[in-house]
Amino acid sequence: MVRFLILSLMILLLAKPQLVDQKSKVTVEGIDIMMVLDVSGSMNFFDDIKDNRSRLDIAKQEAINFIKKRHNDAIGIVIFGQYAMTACPLTLDKKILESSISSLFISQHDSIHSGTVISQAVITASRRLQKSESKSKIIILLTDGDPSEYDFPIEDSIEIAKLLGVKVYTIGIGSRGVAYLKGPFGMTSVPNQFNIELLEKIAEETGGKCFSAKKSQDIAKIYNEIDALEKSKFQSDIYTKYYDYFIPIVFGLLCLILAELLISTCIWAIL
């Protein structure tokens, strides 16, 4: 009987039993974020002669850096050009998000890259946040162009975002005037213009903020500022205190072993 108890306690020790302090439940802060990235053909342009990375490459890198900082936030990705589509739904899996963004590129053979449907992109992202239970729902829209003629009226996307309680932060990327493009015969300059007034309208009417980024450093600073947004609070099953049963079980085990030794010694002495 004693040996059976000793064996049972040894098995129990292997399981590392712990007692959770229910009072140590903590409140985790987080918001739901949809990152909306322009993948139109002009995102292949670059704006800084000293840094010839394309706008898309810079946007991808800074988006990934931003995601790595948002440990407790569910994030999703919408891309847009000629049409808008969800590249990744809301998720806490940062590896999936980083993979989705890293795989983005502009191909001459894909029709999505010929157009800029800003309004459709905002509506698509807003609908992705429709069932979110978070008190704070954010869209971060990055684009370098004017909306296409066949895009929905911008008032429609603003109205839907407001109806769903979504705040839109807009980023206009690129210099307003001249941009550069790498071609088979070297670098060429191309005219460039994005509608900052439209981006300001979207941000202002949804409670967000509009930013303008001319260089890669600007985008990094903008994402850092957005990173400082207020976070909503929700209860999560995360506990800070655990009490181990290790010491009491070891003490009981030692007592049983001692008792087993004493019993065995007494029996041998009698015999």
N, C-alpha and C positions, 0 to 999 in steps of 0.2 A: 504493500500500500504506500509506504513511504517512498519507495523507488519510483512508483507511478507518479506521485506528486512532484518529485524532483524532475522527472522527464517532462511533465506537463509544464512546469515553470520554465525549463530551458527552452521549450518550443515557444512559449509566450514571449520570452526575451528576444528571440529571433525576429518576432513581429514588431518590435520597437513600439510598444503601446504608449499612446499619448492621450492626455485629457485636454480638450479645447476649452479655453476660457470664453464663454459666450459673451461676456461683457467686453471683450477686446475686439469686437467686430468694428472695422474701420469704414469710414466713408471715402470712397474713391471718386475723384473728379474726372469728368470726361465730357466731350461733345461729339456729335456726329457730323462728319465732314465729307462733302463730295468735292473732289478736285476735278475741275473741268478744263481740259487742255485742248488748245487749238492745234490741229494737225494739217492745216491747209498748206499748200505748196510754198507760200511765202515764209513759213516757219523754217525753211532751209536757208534763208538769208542770215547774214550776220551783220552786226552794227559797229563792232570795234575792230579796227585794223590790227591792233595788237593782240586780239583774241578772236581768231577766226572760227571758233566753234559756232555752230548754227544756233539759232534761237531755240529750236527744239531740244538740242543737246543740253543747253544751259538750263532750260525749263525742267527737263527730266532730272538732271543732277540735283537741282535745288528742291524739287518736289520730293525726291528720295531723302534728302537731308532733313526736310521738314517732317516727313513720315516717321523717321527714326526717333524724333523727339517726342512724338505723340503716343506715349506708351499705353494710355488708357482710353484712347479714342478709336471709335469705329470709323474707318475711312473707305470711301469708294472712289471710282474713277470713271469719268465720262470723257470721251474724245469727240471732236466734231470738226467738220470741214464742209463737204457738200451735204452731209446729213450728220445727225448726232447718234451716238450709240454708247452703251455701257460697256466699258472695258473690264470693270471689276465692280461687283456690288459691294455694299458696306461690309467690312470685315475687320476683325482685330488681328488678322494674320499679316504681319508686316512683310514677311518673305514673299507672299503672293502679290502684295501691292508693289513691292520693289521689282519683282519679276515682270509684272504687267507694264510698269512704266519703262523699264529698261528695254523691253522688246519693241517699243514704239519706233517707227521709222517712216519716212516719206518715200513712197514709190510712185513712179510715173504711170504705173499700170493700174493703180487703185483709184477709183473715181472719188473716194471720200476726200482726197486731197485737193479737189478743185471746187472750192466754195468756202463760205464762212457763215454757218447758220447759228449765230449767237443766241437768238431767242429760243430756237429749238433745243439748244444745249442746256440752257437754264431750265426749261420746262422738264427735260429728261432728268436732270439732276434733282430737281424739286420733287418729282414723282418718286424718285428713289428714296427720298427722305420722308415721304408721306406717312409711312407706318412707324417712323422712329418714335421711341418713347422718351428720348432725350429732350430736356427743356431747351437746349440750345442746338439749333441746326444751322450749319454753315455751308455755303458754296464758295469756293475759291475759283474764280474764272480767269483764265489767262489767255489773251488773244493778241494778235498783231494787225488785225484788219477791220474793215467795214463789213457789216452784215450783207449777205447776198440779197439780191432783189426778190428772190422767191422765199426768203425767210419769213417766219411769222412776225406780225407786228410786235415790237418790243414791249408794248403796253400789256400784251397778253401774258408774257413770261413774268413781268413784274407783278401782275395781279395774282397769278398762280403762286408765286413765291411768297407773297404777303399772306395769301389765304392759308398756306400751309405753315406759316410762321418761320420761313427760311430767310436768313440774312445772307446777302450776297456781297462778297468782296471781289472787286475787279482789278485786274492787272493788265495794263496796256504795255506790251513789250515792243521795243524798237524805237529808233530815232524817227521823228516826224519830218521827213524830207528825203534823205538818201540812205539806202542800205547797200550791202555788198553781197555778191554771189560768186562762189567758186565755180568756174567753168573749165572746159577743155583747153582754153587759151589763156588761162589765168583768172585774175579777179576782175569782175565788172561791177559797176555801180548801177543801181536800179532805183527808180522812184519808190517812195514808201509813205504810207499814211494810214494811221488808225484813228478811229472815231472816239476820241477821249471824252467828248461831250456825252455820247451815248453810254459809255462806261460809267461816267459820273452819275448819270440819271438812274441807271440800274442800282448802283450802290446806295445812292442817297435815298431812293424811295423804298428800299428794303431794309434800311438801317445799317448798311455796311459802310465800306470806305473804298475809294478809288485810288489806285496807285499807278505811277508811270515809271517804267524801267527802261533805261537806255543802255545799260551795261550789265554784265553778269553780277557785279557787286551790288547793283541796285536790287536785283531779284532776291539775293541772299538777305539783304536788309529788310525787304518787304515781308518775306516769309518769317523772319525773326520777329517782326512786329505783329504779324498775325498769330504767331505762336504764343504771344502774350495775351491772347483773348481771354475773357472770362470763361470759366469752365462751369458746367452744370454739375450738381452733386447728386449721386445716387448710391444706394446701398449695394455693396458687393460682398460676397461670401469670402472675405479676406480677414484673417484673424492674426493678431500680433503676438498672442501669448499661448504657448503650449506647455503643458506640464508632463514631464516624463515619469512613467511608472518604473523606471529602470532601477533606482536605488531600493525602493521597498521590496521589489521582486527579488533582487540579488540578496538582500538581507534575509528574506524568507527562505531562499534557496540554500544559503549557508547554514541556516538553522536546521533545515531538514537533513542536509548532508552530515552535520554534526550529530543529529539525533540518530541517523543511520549508522554512523561509526560507533556511537555509544551502545546502541542495541546489538550491533555485531560483536563488539568487544565483550559485552556481558554474556552473550550466548556462548562465545568461545571459552570464556572463563568458567562457565557452569559445566560445559562439556569437558 
